[in-house]
Amino acid sequence: MKYYADDVNLHVRIHAMRSRLIPLDEYASLLREQEASYDKSLGPRGMIEAKETAFRVQIKGIIHLAEATQKYAPLFIAFLRLYEANNVKIILAKAFGRQSLEQWYNIGPYATLDKGLLDRELSLGDVQAILGGTYLADIFEGRMTFERLEARLNICSVRNLYASSAPFRPEARRDFRDFILRRLAVLMVIWQWRLRVNYHWSDERIEAHRDELSAIFGDSAWPQLKMVEGVLSSRLEEMGKGSGQTPDPADVKSYLERYYYRWTSSMFHKDFHSIYCVVAYLWLLSCQIRNLFCVIEGVRFGLSHEAIFEKIISDV
């Protein structure tokens, strides 16, 4: 039976699921369990299988929610398909002859691609034909270098999520898009910082790429971007006073990811009946998935507990 839950039922379930997210102090025991059970002799394949299993366990609740409520189903499906974008990147990497870890994100009945594609030799034309008529078809517009397709894939995935709010009432749609635009702003600032520091791009060249996003999300994206840039600027000023050096892009990413996590977590309890708790839970869950991957990767490569915990973002 599908679409059996009303809004109140859904929000009750979301609050229950939020209470079961892993608190920071439980990651230590999870780390010890992973060390005891992980078979390093399996090499990269063992890490991939462990991460695929962790993902399936974490995401199954969202698959159930997509079947429970008609109004929110497009949102839950779009969230799942953010992960499917990584599957497309793997297929594209194979088509371009690039090496990549073939970790597959299983999103159940909402998948556009089948894992069996990993066993096939696919050309770029084959991938384009497979994605034709899907929500990812227009990633092939313009130049088709691997880097260009990967960038367009990221934008298309966010746009698909952004559009999933169409069934909502105007107020809920505005609140939802505020979440997405702030997340997009965080990603853009991280991306710009990496291009500026690691690749020495000029401000003019970076600005040209920002204009592409303006065509998709409109002028409403820029107030959020300026706000996040302001947060980062204040932080960089503090960091610069202590070291006098330009912060590494990895430090910028860590700071802004933690900033967004704190903001998202604070928004969860803003209004029980609003869209806030639903969207906040999705981002908190995505962070938990990332944390579990950090634990698995850390064990695989023999990192210290301290090094692993530096990468974990969770409630204190």
Backbone torsions as a table, in degrees:
resi	resn	phi	psi	omega
1	MET	NA	130.0	-178.9
2	LYS	-111.2	157.0	173.8
3	TYR	56.5	55.6	-177.0
4	TYR	-104.1	-5.4	-173.8
5	ALA	-108.6	135.3	172.2
6	ASP	-88.7	-177.8	-174.8
7	ASP	-62.1	-43.0	-178.0
8	VAL	-63.7	-44.1	178.1
9	ASN	-59.5	-43.7	-179.8
10	LEU	-63.4	-44.7	-177.3
11	HIS	-66.9	-34.1	174.6
12	VAL	-62.6	-44.0	179.7
13	ARG	-65.5	-39.6	178.9
14	ILE	-62.9	-41.8	178.5
15	HIS	-64.7	-38.3	177.5
16	ALA	-65.4	-41.1	179.2
17	MET	-67.1	-37.3	177.5
18	ARG	-61.4	-39.3	-178.6
19	SER	-66.6	-19.1	-178.8
20	ARG	-97.7	3.1	173.8
21	LEU	-64.5	151.8	-172.4
22	ILE	-75.5	119.7	176.0
23	PRO	-74.3	161.0	-174.2
24	LEU	-56.8	-40.3	-174.6
25	ASP	-71.5	-10.9	178.7
26	GLU	-89.9	-11.6	179.8
27	TYR	-67.5	-26.2	178.3
28	ALA	-62.5	-45.2	179.2
29	SER	-69.4	-36.2	176.2
30	LEU	-62.7	-38.6	179.0
31	LEU	-64.7	-42.9	178.4
32	ARG	-64.4	-40.4	178.5
33	GLU	-63.7	-40.4	179.8
34	GLN	-65.5	-40.5	178.7
35	GLU	-64.2	-36.9	-178.0
36	ALA	-72.3	-30.8	-173.3
37	SER	-102.4	-16.5	-173.2
38	TYR	-75.3	132.8	-179.8
39	ASP	-101.8	98.9	-177.1
40	LYS	-68.1	-18.9	-179.6
41	SER	-65.6	-18.0	179.8
42	LEU	-76.9	-13.0	177.7
43	GLY	66.1	-149.3	-177.7
44	PRO	-57.5	-34.4	-178.8
45	ARG	-62.0	-38.3	178.9
46	GLY	-63.7	-40.6	178.4
47	MET	-65.5	-43.3	-179.8
48	ILE	-61.9	-46.1	-179.5
49	GLU	-63.8	-38.8	178.7
50	ALA	-64.7	-40.2	179.6
51	LYS	-70.9	-37.2	177.7
52	GLU	-64.4	-39.8	177.8
53	THR	-65.2	-45.5	179.2
54	ALA	-59.7	-41.7	180.0
55	PHE	-63.0	-45.7	-178.9
56	ARG	-59.7	-42.3	-179.3
57	VAL	-64.9	-43.8	-176.0
58	GLN	-70.5	-34.4	-170.3
59	ILE	-91.6	-11.1	-174.0
60	LYS	-61.8	-31.1	178.7
61	GLY	-63.9	-35.7	179.6
62	ILE	-71.0	-36.4	176.2
63	ILE	-61.1	-41.5	177.6
64	HIS	-65.2	-40.3	-179.5
65	LEU	-65.5	-34.7	178.9
66	ALA	-63.7	-23.3	179.2
67	GLU	-94.0	-5.0	-173.0
68	ALA	-96.6	-27.8	-172.9
69	THR	-140.4	125.1	-175.7
70	GLN	-68.6	-40.9	-176.5
71	LYS	-63.2	-41.1	-176.1
72	TYR	-92.0	-6.9	-177.3
73	ALA	-54.8	-45.6	179.2
74	PRO	-59.4	-35.9	178.1
75	LEU	-65.2	-48.5	-178.4
76	PHE	-64.1	-39.1	179.3
77	ILE	-67.2	-42.0	177.9
78	ALA	-63.0	-37.5	176.5
79	PHE	-62.9	-45.6	177.9
80	LEU	-59.6	-37.7	-176.0
81	ARG	-76.1	-12.2	169.1
82	LEU	-59.9	-36.4	178.1
83	TYR	-75.9	-33.0	178.3
84	GLU	-62.8	-26.5	176.9
85	ALA	-56.6	-32.5	177.5
86	ASN	-68.0	-33.2	175.8
87	ASN	-64.8	-40.8	178.7
88	VAL	-63.3	-39.3	178.8
89	LYS	-61.2	-37.6	178.2
90	ILE	-63.4	-45.3	-179.4
91	ILE	-64.6	-41.3	177.6
92	LEU	-63.9	-40.4	178.9
93	ALA	-60.1	-42.1	178.0
94	LYS	-63.1	-41.6	-179.4
95	ALA	-64.0	-31.5	179.2
96	PHE	-92.6	4.0	179.5
97	GLY	72.3	26.7	-179.9
98	ARG	-97.2	152.0	176.9
99	GLN	-85.6	140.2	175.4
100	SER	-158.1	155.3	173.7
101	LEU	-74.2	123.8	-173.8
102	GLU	-87.0	61.0	176.5
103	GLN	-86.7	122.9	-174.1
104	TRP	-104.2	133.0	178.4
105	TYR	-97.1	108.3	-177.3
106	ASN	-86.0	109.6	179.7
107	ILE	-109.3	26.1	170.6
108	GLY	62.7	-134.8	-173.6
109	PRO	-69.9	-6.5	-176.5
110	TYR	-100.7	10.4	-179.7
111	ALA	-76.2	139.7	173.2
112	THR	-90.1	-32.4	-178.2
113	LEU	-109.5	149.7	177.2
114	ASP	-101.7	141.5	-178.4
115	LYS	-60.7	-23.3	178.6
116	GLY	-59.0	-17.7	177.6
117	LEU	-62.3	-23.9	179.3
118	LEU	-65.1	-22.7	-178.4
119	ASP	-91.4	1.9	-177.8
120	ARG	-109.2	151.3	172.9
121	GLU	-90.5	107.9	-173.8
122	LEU	-112.1	137.1	172.4
123	SER	-88.1	170.1	176.5
124	LEU	-61.8	-36.9	177.1
125	GLY	-63.1	-37.4	177.4
126	ASP	-62.5	-45.0	-179.2
127	VAL	-64.1	-40.9	179.1
128	GLN	-62.2	-40.2	178.9
129	ALA	-66.6	-39.0	-179.8
130	ILE	-64.3	-39.3	-177.2
131	LEU	-87.6	-5.8	178.8
132	GLY	-60.0	132.9	-179.8
133	GLY	82.4	-0.3	177.9
134	THR	-100.7	178.7	179.9
135	TYR	-68.7	-6.9	-179.3
136	LEU	-108.3	7.5	-173.0
137	ALA	-59.5	-36.4	-172.5
138	ASP	-83.9	9.1	173.4
139	ILE	-68.4	-15.7	-176.4
140	PHE	-90.5	7.5	176.3
141	GLU	-73.8	142.6	177.2
142	GLY	79.2	-158.5	-178.8
143	ARG	-63.8	141.7	-175.4
144	MET	-117.7	57.5	166.5
145	THR	-82.1	162.4	-179.6
146	PHE	-61.1	-44.8	-177.7
147	GLU	-63.4	-39.4	-179.6
148	ARG	-67.6	-42.5	179.2
149	LEU	-65.3	-39.2	179.4
150	GLU	-63.9	-42.4	179.4
151	ALA	-65.4	-43.7	179.8
152	ARG	-66.9	-32.8	177.3
153	LEU	-63.7	-42.6	177.8
154	ASN	-61.9	-44.7	-179.8
155	ILE	-64.8	-42.8	-178.6
156	CYS	-63.3	-38.0	-180.0
157	SER	-65.9	-42.7	178.2
158	VAL	-67.5	-40.2	178.1
159	ARG	-61.7	-39.3	178.0
160	ASN	-62.7	-40.9	176.5
161	LEU	-66.0	-43.2	179.8
162	TYR	-58.7	-41.7	-177.2
163	ALA	-74.2	-16.2	-176.4
164	SER	-68.7	-10.8	-179.4
165	SER	-84.9	2.0	-176.8
166	ALA	-54.4	-37.7	-179.4
167	PRO	-73.7	-10.2	-174.7
168	PHE	-76.9	160.3	172.1
169	ARG	-69.2	157.9	-174.0
170	PRO	-52.2	-42.7	-178.4
171	GLU	-66.3	-43.9	179.0
172	ALA	-65.9	-38.4	178.8
173	ARG	-63.4	-40.4	178.5
174	ARG	-64.5	-45.2	-179.1
175	ASP	-64.1	-40.8	179.5
176	PHE	-62.9	-46.6	-177.2
177	ARG	-68.6	-25.3	173.7
178	ASP	-62.3	-42.2	175.8
179	PHE	-58.7	-50.8	-174.0
180	ILE	-66.0	-42.1	-178.8
181	LEU	-67.1	-35.9	177.7
182	ARG	-68.6	-38.2	176.1
183	ARG	-63.7	-43.9	177.8
184	LEU	-60.6	-40.1	179.1
185	ALA	-62.6	-42.1	177.6
186	VAL	-59.7	-47.7	-178.8
187	LEU	-63.6	-37.7	-179.6
188	MET	-67.1	-41.5	-179.8
189	VAL	-66.2	-41.1	176.3
190	ILE	-60.1	-46.6	-178.9
191	TRP	-62.5	-45.9	-179.6
192	GLN	-62.7	-40.8	-178.9
193	TRP	-64.0	-40.5	178.9
194	ARG	-65.0	-42.8	179.9
195	LEU	-64.7	-38.2	-176.8
196	ARG	-72.2	-43.5	-174.0
197	VAL	-86.8	-47.3	-175.4
198	ASN	-81.4	-36.6	-174.4
199	TYR	-110.7	-0.7	174.3
200	HIS	58.3	37.4	175.8
201	TRP	-71.6	146.9	176.2
202	SER	-78.4	160.0	177.4
203	ASP	-61.3	-34.1	-179.5
204	GLU	-65.8	-40.6	-179.4
205	ARG	-68.4	-39.7	177.4
206	ILE	-65.2	-41.3	-179.2
207	GLU	-61.3	-35.7	179.4
208	ALA	-63.0	-36.8	178.4
209	HIS	-73.3	-32.5	177.0
210	ARG	-64.5	-32.0	-179.4
211	ASP	-63.7	-28.3	177.9
212	GLU	-62.6	-39.6	-179.9
213	LEU	-69.8	-31.2	178.7
214	SER	-61.1	-36.0	-179.8
215	ALA	-66.6	-25.8	-177.3
216	ILE	-91.2	-47.6	-172.0
217	PHE	-102.8	-8.5	177.2
218	GLY	77.4	-177.1	-176.9
219	ASP	-67.5	-15.4	-178.0
220	SER	-66.2	-17.6	-179.6
221	ALA	-74.2	-27.5	-169.5
222	TRP	-73.8	-36.0	175.4
223	PRO	-58.9	-39.1	177.7
224	GLN	-65.7	-42.8	179.8
225	LEU	-60.8	-45.2	-180.0
226	LYS	-64.1	-36.6	179.5
227	MET	-64.8	-46.1	179.7
228	VAL	-66.1	-39.6	176.8
229	GLU	-61.3	-35.6	177.2
230	GLY	-66.7	-41.5	176.4
231	VAL	-59.1	-46.5	-179.4
232	LEU	-65.5	-41.7	-179.0
233	SER	-59.4	-41.4	178.4
234	SER	-63.2	-42.0	-179.9
235	ARG	-66.7	-41.0	-179.6
236	LEU	-64.8	-35.0	177.7
237	GLU	-63.4	-42.0	177.6
238	GLU	-64.7	-44.4	-178.6
239	MET	-65.7	-37.3	-178.2
240	GLY	-67.1	-31.3	179.4
241	LYS	-63.0	-33.7	-177.1
242	GLY	-82.0	-38.3	-173.4
243	SER	-111.9	-27.7	-176.5
244	GLY	73.4	8.9	-178.2
245	GLN	-114.3	157.9	175.8
246	THR	-72.1	125.0	-178.7
247	PRO	-60.8	143.3	176.4
248	ASP	-66.6	144.6	177.4
249	PRO	-55.1	-30.9	178.3
250	ALA	-65.7	-36.2	177.6
251	ASP	-69.4	-38.8	177.3
252	VAL	-62.8	-45.0	179.3
253	LYS	-60.8	-45.6	-179.2
254	SER	-61.0	-44.3	-178.7
255	TYR	-63.7	-47.1	-176.7
256	LEU	-71.1	-33.4	176.4
257	GLU	-64.9	-39.7	178.4
258	ARG	-70.3	-37.4	175.6
259	TYR	-59.3	-47.1	-178.2
260	TYR	-67.3	-36.0	177.7
261	TYR	-62.4	-46.2	-178.9
262	ARG	-62.2	-42.9	-180.0
263	TRP	-64.0	-44.7	-179.9
264	THR	-61.8	-45.6	-179.7
265	SER	-61.1	-38.0	-179.6
266	SER	-69.3	-26.5	-178.7
267	MET	-79.5	-17.3	-174.7
268	PHE	-58.5	-42.7	-175.2
269	HIS	-96.1	14.9	-176.7
270	LYS	-62.4	-41.8	-178.4
271	ASP	-159.3	114.9	-176.7
272	PHE	-55.1	-38.2	-172.6
273	HIS	-89.0	-0.5	-175.4
274	SER	-97.0	176.0	178.1
275	ILE	-69.6	-16.9	-173.6
276	TYR	-54.2	-48.0	-175.4
277	CYS	-65.1	-34.8	-178.5
278	VAL	-66.7	-51.2	-177.6
279	VAL	-68.7	-40.1	179.0
280	ALA	-60.8	-41.7	-179.8
281	TYR	-61.8	-41.4	-179.4
282	LEU	-59.8	-42.3	-179.5
283	TRP	-72.6	-36.1	177.2
284	LEU	-65.7	-38.2	176.9
285	LEU	-65.3	-42.3	179.6
286	SER	-61.8	-35.0	177.2
287	CYS	-68.0	-38.4	178.0
288	GLN	-64.2	-40.6	176.5
289	ILE	-60.0	-43.9	177.5
290	ARG	-61.4	-41.4	178.7
291	ASN	-60.9	-45.0	-179.9
292	LEU	-63.1	-37.3	175.6
293	PHE	-64.0	-38.6	178.1
294	CYS	-62.5	-39.5	177.9
295	VAL	-63.8	-47.4	-179.1
296	ILE	-62.6	-45.5	179.5
297	GLU	-64.7	-40.6	-179.9
298	GLY	-61.8	-42.1	177.6
299	VAL	-66.6	-42.2	-179.7
300	ARG	-57.7	-41.4	-175.1
301	PHE	-100.2	8.5	173.9
302	GLY	68.6	32.0	178.3
303	LEU	-73.0	155.9	177.3
304	SER	-71.1	159.6	177.4
305	HIS	-59.8	-38.0	-179.1
306	GLU	-62.9	-42.5	-179.2
307	ALA	-65.7	-37.7	179.2
308	ILE	-68.3	-43.7	-177.4
309	PHE	-67.6	-25.1	176.6
310	GLU	-64.8	-23.3	-177.7
311	LYS	-92.4	-12.9	-175.6
312	ILE	-83.5	133.0	176.5
313	ILE	-118.1	116.9	-178.3
314	SER	-157.4	169.9	177.5
315	ASP	-65.5	138.4	178.1
316	VAL	-75.9	NA	NA
